[in-house]
Amino acid sequence: MSSRALRKAQKEREEQERLAALAAEEEDEIGGDDLGDGGLSRSVFSMLNEIGNESSQDDQDEGQESTEDKTQPAKENPGTENFRPTLVAKKKKKKRKSNKGTQNSSKEPVPGSEVDEIDAALRALSTKSTDAKPDEAAASAEDPETENLFKLFSVETSHLHASTEMRRLFGRAAFEDEEEGAGRRNRDQQRLAAAMRGRIGGGGLADLARKRNIFVQGRENWPSAPSGGLGMEVVEKRLDGVVEYAFVHNGAYKDSQRQFEACVASMDPERMIQHLHFNPYHISTLLQVSEIAKHQGDHAVAGELLERALFSFGRAVHSTFPYNISHGKARLSFHRPENREFWLAVWRFVANLSMRSLFRTSYEWLKLLLGLDPFNDPYRVCLVIDQYAIRSKQADHFLDVYKALDKPWLWGNLPNVQLTCGLAMNQARALSDGKQQLYQSAARWPWITARLFQELEIDHIPPGIWGAMPRTDREMLEMEMYVKRAKNIWNTPEAKDLLIEVVSAIPAGIKAQDPNDIPISIDEARHVLLTEDPELIKHIPRDMVAKVSSASDPLPPENDALIEQPE
């Protein structure tokens, strides 16, 4: 109800009050017991006038009724016929009086009702504005487990920016050192950097465009070119509040993609760099040139190119994506090749952040990747997120995620998660629970803890785990991955003392569990390939390694959704 409708309703109520007052005065004049001749004559003719207009009374409104009451009565001789009109008039008056009583009881405003009706109208307007948005949170609120997952995978966008953590750890001097390092690059690196910063139109990014990006804050020296046809659309809105999105390419972007594939086929790095000069925000080109810079040893340029790729993704997101990603409700399908580029860009960016010891930023990015598809986890973020949680001092959050996903088909059988949980509980001051968790995990996977003792150079290996060796290829891969990447989080005096104390309590000759001979999945093989570690890749089955045809899309899913977007 608008303010105009409210004013109209208020005027109608005032008119009804005025008419009711006039009718009450008329009834007092007619119904008096001591009437004079003039009063009787006036009353009779007034009632005759009402009888004469009886046929048109139902079609007239209350305003017209007031006019009829003021009409001058016709001059007739009140003879013997006065008796009948008087009876009829009294009967009619009685009928009208009862009708007016009913009407006034329903329409006459009660004191204070006007304010109540206005408040009700304002509440109705508020309800309509709320109903205009999809109320999907109400449906999801019925499932506490779903709501808990939303909270756990909600992303704090401020922690996605590496500059935030760099300023906190190193101060502003870190950025000055980075600029000085740019001047010490060799000739090839300078040529690559110049081509990377090639500007289109002679200008850089505007301040507003740089700072409003959800993923990465742009740099002033980046080209002010458009995204080139990269966009995002909503695929599905589910009843529990989850919204699935998908990156899309228009016709111009597909043309750039075909040119990129031609550059890859030519195997000429200079041609690829030239293609980047004319397409400064093409995702595949940015990822490829970033790899060229990394192999040349220029990790600063490689990281900046990855930032630009994520910046391009940030400019293309749907208007509702920032809200849903910050509330843990955004999802991306890994079966779409356009989406897989985002996964790859984030993964390589996390690796670049790790080289700079920005573990808090890395943890937030890994949480984002895990939240995009928490139950399938195509990049198997679960195999590494535990170590980033310890290094970034996010043990409490990691333990909450562990409690939510501690299912046999999710995290329940992952040795890295189970072992690190003991250390995380100790870091969260739950010492008793941490020791119990670590005891159970060390007894379940004794070959991992035995290898960990060796890597930590602990001379005395407890009898409970001494001589334990993996029995299957899976157990061997799990041991190598965990010990190689997690030994640093155990290489502290407190962690070592905890490990020695707990493992020493394991009795000798404890019966080991049955061998785990589950084949290595394609997601686990993809995770190992992305580490680019030959010591780990050699444990991947050869038939899976033979399937790798492109470094920009390692081991795509078998049911790949090659969806052609409209030109």
N, C-alpha and C positions, 0 to 999 in steps of 0.2 A: 504494500500500500504506500503510495507516494504522498508527499506533503500536500500536494494539490487535492488529492482525494480526501485527506484528513480535514482540510479546511472546508471542503464541500459538505462532508458529513456533519461537521460542527454547525454550519449554517442551517442545515436541515433540522438539527435538534433544537436550535434556537427558535426556528419558525414553528416547530411543533409545540414548544413551551408557550409561545405567544398565543397560538390558537387554543390551546388548552385553557389558558387564563380567560380568554374571551368567552369560551363555552361555559366556564364555571360562573362568570358574572351573569350570563343569560339565564342559566338554570336558577340562580338565586332570585332573579326578577320574576321568573315564571312561577316558581314553586312557593312564593310568599303566601301566607294564610290570609292577610288583610289587604286585599287588592282593591283599589278604587276603580271608578268607571273607566278612566283613561287607561289605567293599567290593564284592565280586562279587555278593553277594545284592542289595545296594542298587542296583547297576548294572543287574542283570537286571530287577528289578521296575520300575525307572524306565523302562527301554526297553519293557517290556510295557505300562506305562501310556501311553506315547507311541503304541504300535501300536493300543491300544484307542481312542485319541482321534484316530486318523488321519483319519477321515471328517469330523471337525469342525474340523480344523486349518486348512483354507483359508479358513474363514469367521470366524476369530477374529483379533483384532489382537494386537499385540505385548504389550500389557498382560495380556491373557488368557493368552498363552503363558507369561508369568512366573508366573501363578497355577497353571497346570498343573504347572510344574516343582516347585512347593512342595507339591503334593497328596501325601498319605500313600499309599504303594503298598498294594495289597490283599495280605493274608497268604496266599500259596499255597506249596505244597510244591514246591521246585525239584527236580523229578525228572529223568527222562530227557528230558523235553521242553525242558530248558534249552538243549540244543544248537541246536534250531531257532530259538527266540526270540533266542538270541545272534547267530546268523547274520543273521536278519532285522533285528535291532536294529542290528547293525553296518552293514548295507547302508543302512538308513534313516538312521542317524547320518551316514554318509558323504554321502548325498544332501542331508541338511539342512545339513551343514557347507559343501558347495559353494554351496548357495542363500544361506546367510548370508554367505559370502564375497562373493558378487555384490551382495547387498543392502547390506552394509557399505561396499563400494567406491563405491556410488552415494549412500548416505544419510549415512554417517558423516562428520562435519565435519572438514575439514582445519584444522590450527591457523592462525588468522588469517582463516579463511573467513567467520566470523560478522561480523567488521567489514566485510569486503568486501561481504557480502550487504546489510548495513544501508546502506552507501554507495550500492550499486546501487539500493536501494529509494528513497533520498533523491533520487538522480538521476532515477529514474522519476517521482517526484512533481514534480520541477522540470520535467521534459519535459512532463508532463500540463498543468501550469499554463501553460506556454508555448504548447502546442497549443490551449488554450482560446481564445486570441486568433487572429484571422485572420492567417496568416503571408504577407501579400501582399508584404512587402518582399523576401522571398527570390526571388519571381518577377521583381520589378523589378530586383533586383541583377544579373540576367543581362544587362541592357541598360545599358551605361555612359552612353549618351546620355540615357536617361530619368532615370537617377539624377542626372545633372548638372543636368537641368532642375528636378528636385525641389529640389536645393540652391539653385539660382539664384532660384527663386520662393518659397522659405521666408520667411515673414513674421516679423519680430521684433515681437511685440505691444507691447512697451514703446515702440517708436517710433511706434506708431499714436496715442498720447496726445499731444495738443498741449501739455499742461501740462509734459511732460518737456522739450521743446525751449524752451518759453517761459522756464522757470526757468533753463535753461542759457544762454540768450542775454540775457535781460533781468533775471533775478532775481525775487524775490518782489514787488518794487515794481510789476511789470507787472500783478499781480492787484489791487493796491490802486488803481492808476490806472483799471482797468476798472470797479471799484465806484464810484469818483468820477465816471466818465463816465456811469454810469447815472443819477446825480442831475441831470445837465445835459440830459436829454432833454426834448424839447418835449411838449406835451400829448398829441398823437396817439401819439407813441412810448411815453409812459408808460402810456396806456390799453392799448396793444398788449402791453406788457411785463406789466402787471397781469393781463390775460386769459391770457397765456401761463403765468404762474406760479400761476394759479388752482388751489388745492389741493382734492383730493377726500378727504374724511375728516379734514381739518385737520392732516395730518402730512406730513413729507417722507420722502425715501428713507432707508432704514437704511444704516449704514456698510458692512455686508457686501454688500448689493445694489449699492451704488455702486461699490465697488472691485473686485469680481470680474468686471466686464464685460470682454469681450475687446476690444471696439472703443473704447469711450469710458468714462471714469470719470464717473459721474453727479454731480450737484450736490445739495447738501442741500435747496435750495428747490424741487426738482422734485417734482411730485405723486407720492404713494405708490400710484398706481393700477396695476392689472395691465396686461399687454400688450394685452388686448382680444381675444385669439383668434389672435394671430400665432404661428406655429410653424415648425418645420423637420423634414424627413424625409429619409432616405437613399433615393435613387433607384436607384443602381447602384454596385456594388463591382467594379472591373475587375481583371483579372489582374495588371496592371503596378503595382498599388497605388493607383491613382487612385480616389477616392470622389466620386461626384456627389451633390450635395444639392439641395434645392428648398425654398423658403419656401412655407408653406401657410396658408390662411385658413379658420377654422371659420365656423359659421353666424353667430355674433355679430359677427365681424369683417366678414362680408359685409353685414350690416345697416348697420354703420357706413359701409361703402363706398358703399352706396346713398344714405345720407344726405349723404355728401360730394358725390356727383354731383349731388344736388339743390341743394346750396349753390353748386356751380360754375355750374349752370344759372341760378340766380337772379342771379349777378353782383353779389352783395352782400358786400363784405368783412366787415362786422360779423357777418353770419350765419355766415361761415366761422370767424371768431374765436370765436363762441359755440359752434360745433360742436367746436372744439378744447378749449374749457373742459370739456366733458363727455366728450371722448375724447382725453385728453392724450397718448396714445401711438399714435394712428392715423397711419400713415406718410404717406399721401397728404395729409392735412390739415396735418401738420407741414411737408411740403415746400411746400405752397401758401401757408401763412401766412408761411413763411420768405421766399418771393418777395415777399409784400406788404411785409414789413419791409425788405427790400433796396431796393425801389422807394421807400420812405419815407426811405431814407438811414440806417437803423439797422442797420448791418452786424453789430454785436455781438449783437443779438437774432436776426438772421437766422442767424448762426453757431451760436448756442445752440440754436435750433430744429433745425438740422441735426444737432447733437450729440445731441439727444434722440432724433431718428429713428434714428441709428446705435446709440444706447444701447438702443432698443427692439429693433432687430435683434439686438444682442448678447445680450439676455435670451432671445431665441427660438431661438438656434442649437442644433443637435443636440449631445449630449454628446461626440461624437467630432470635432466640427468644429474646436475649438481645436487639437487635436493635429495634425490633417491640414493645417490652414492654416499651422501653424508648420513643417511639413515639406514644404510645396509640393505637397500631394496633393489638396487640395480643389478641386472644380469646381462651377460653377453654369451652368445652361443659360440663355442669353439669350432663348430662345424662350418662356419662361414669364413671363407678366406680373408675377407676384409677385416674381420675381427681378430684373426690370428696375428695380423701385423701389429696390432696393439699389444697382444701378449708378448710378442718377441721384443718389441721396443722397450717395454717395461722390464723384462728380464735382463736385457743387456744394460739397461740403465742402472738396475740394482747392482750388477757386477761392477760397473764403473764407480758407483757410490761406495762400494765396499773397499775399493782401492784407496779411497780418500778417508776411510774409517768413519763414514757417515751412516752408522748402523741404525740410528733412530729413523732417519728418512727411509732407509732400505726396508725396515720393518713395516712402515706404513704402506709402502708400495706393495710389499708381499701380502699384506693383509687385504689390500685392494684386489690383487689378483685372485687370492683365495675366495674373497667374497663374490667375485663375478660368477663363479661356478663351484660352490663349496663342496658339493657331494661328488662331483666327477673329478675336479682338480686336474685338468689336462696337463699342466706343467709340473705336477706333483710338488707343489710348494710345501706340502707337509714334510718333505724329506729334508728341508733346510731351515724352515721358519723357526724351529726351536732354538737353533744356535743364534740367530739374529735377536730373538727375544731375550736371551741371556746377555748378549753384548749391549743391547739398547736399554737394559734395565726395565724391560716390560714383562717381567715374570708373572705378575698378577694377571695381566690380560691373557697371556699365553695359557695359564692354568685354567682360566675361565673357558677359553676355547677348547682346551683339552677335555674338560668335563662335559662340554656340549657334544663333542665329536668322538668321545671314547666308546666307540662301537666296534665290534669285531670286523665289520666291513669298511670302517673308516680309519681311525687312529689306534684302535685297540691292539693291533698286531705289528705296529711300527716300532722297531727297537730304538731308533733315534729319539722318538717322542717319549717313550717309556723311560729311557735312561736319563734324558735331560729333565724330565719332570721331577726326578729326585733332587737334582741340583736347583731347579726353579723353586721348589717348595722350601728348600733350605735358604734360598735368597729371599723368599717371602716370609721368613721367620717361622715357618711351620716345620720345625726341626724333626719332631717325632714322625710326622707323616712323610717327610722327605726321606728319612732313613729307611722307613718301611718300604716306600716305593722303590728306592734304589736297590734295596736288598732283593726284592722280588725280580726286578729287571736284570740285575747282575746274575742271579741264579738261573734265569731263563735263557740268557744269551751269554754264557761264560766266555766264549771265544772272543766276543767283542771287548769285554772288560780285560781279558788277558792281553789282547793286542794293545789296548789303551795303556796298560801298565808299561808295556815295552816302549811305546812312543813317548810316554812321560818320563822315561828313564828311571823308573822305580825298580830297584834291584830285587827286592823281596816280593815275589809273586805268591799270594796266598794259596794254600793247597786246594781250596775249593774250586779254583779256576785254572790251576796250573795244567798245561798241556792241552787245554781245550782248543779244538780246531773246527772251522766250518766244514759242513759235510756236503753241501749242495752249492750250485752256482749262485743261487739267490742269497744264501747265507754269506757267501764270500763277497758278493757285491755290497750287501748291507754293511758288512764289517768294514770294507775299504772306504765306503762313502762316509760312514760316521767317524771313524778314527781319523781320516785325513782332514776332515773339515771341522770336527768338534774338539780336537785335542787342545786347541787354544783356550777354550772356555773351562777346561779342567786343569790348565797349567797355572794354577794359583795356589798359594799355600793352603788356603781354606778349603778349596775344592779337592786338593790332593789328600788332605787329612780326612775329609769326609769319605772319599773313595776308599782309602786304605782301611779306615775303621769299619765300614759297612761290609766290604768284600771279605775282610778277614774273618767275619762271623759266618761265612758260608761253610758248611761242613764238607769235608772231603768225601768223594764218592757219591755225591748227590746225583740222582737219576736225571738225565737230560730229557728234554721233550723230544717228540718225534721230529725227524728231519723235515724241514720246510722245503719242499720241492715244487712249489707253485711256479709256473713259468713266469718269466719277466714280461710284464705287460708293455704295450706300445707306449703308454704314458711314462712309465719308468725309463724305458729306453730313450725317449725324447728328452727326459730330464738329464740323463747322463750325457747325451750328445751335446746338450747345451752347455755343459760344464767345460767342454773342450779339453778335458783331461785324458790323455792317452792311457794312463794307469787305470782309469775307470771304464773307459770305452772298450777296452779289451775284454771286459766281462759281459758285454752285450752280445747276444747271438748274432752270428754273421748274416743270417738272412734279414734281420732288421737293419743292420748297417748297410746292406746292399740296397735297401729301399730308399735311402737318402739320395734325393736328386737335386735338392736346392738347399743352400744354407739359410735362405730367407724364409723357408717353410719346411723345417725338418719334421719328417714323419707325420704328414697330415693324416687325419682320421680316415678310416676306411670308408665310412658313409659321409664323405665330404659333400657339403651342400654348395654346389657350383651354381649359384643363383645369378642369373643375368639381370642386371638392373635396366630399367627402361632408359633408352637414349634421351 
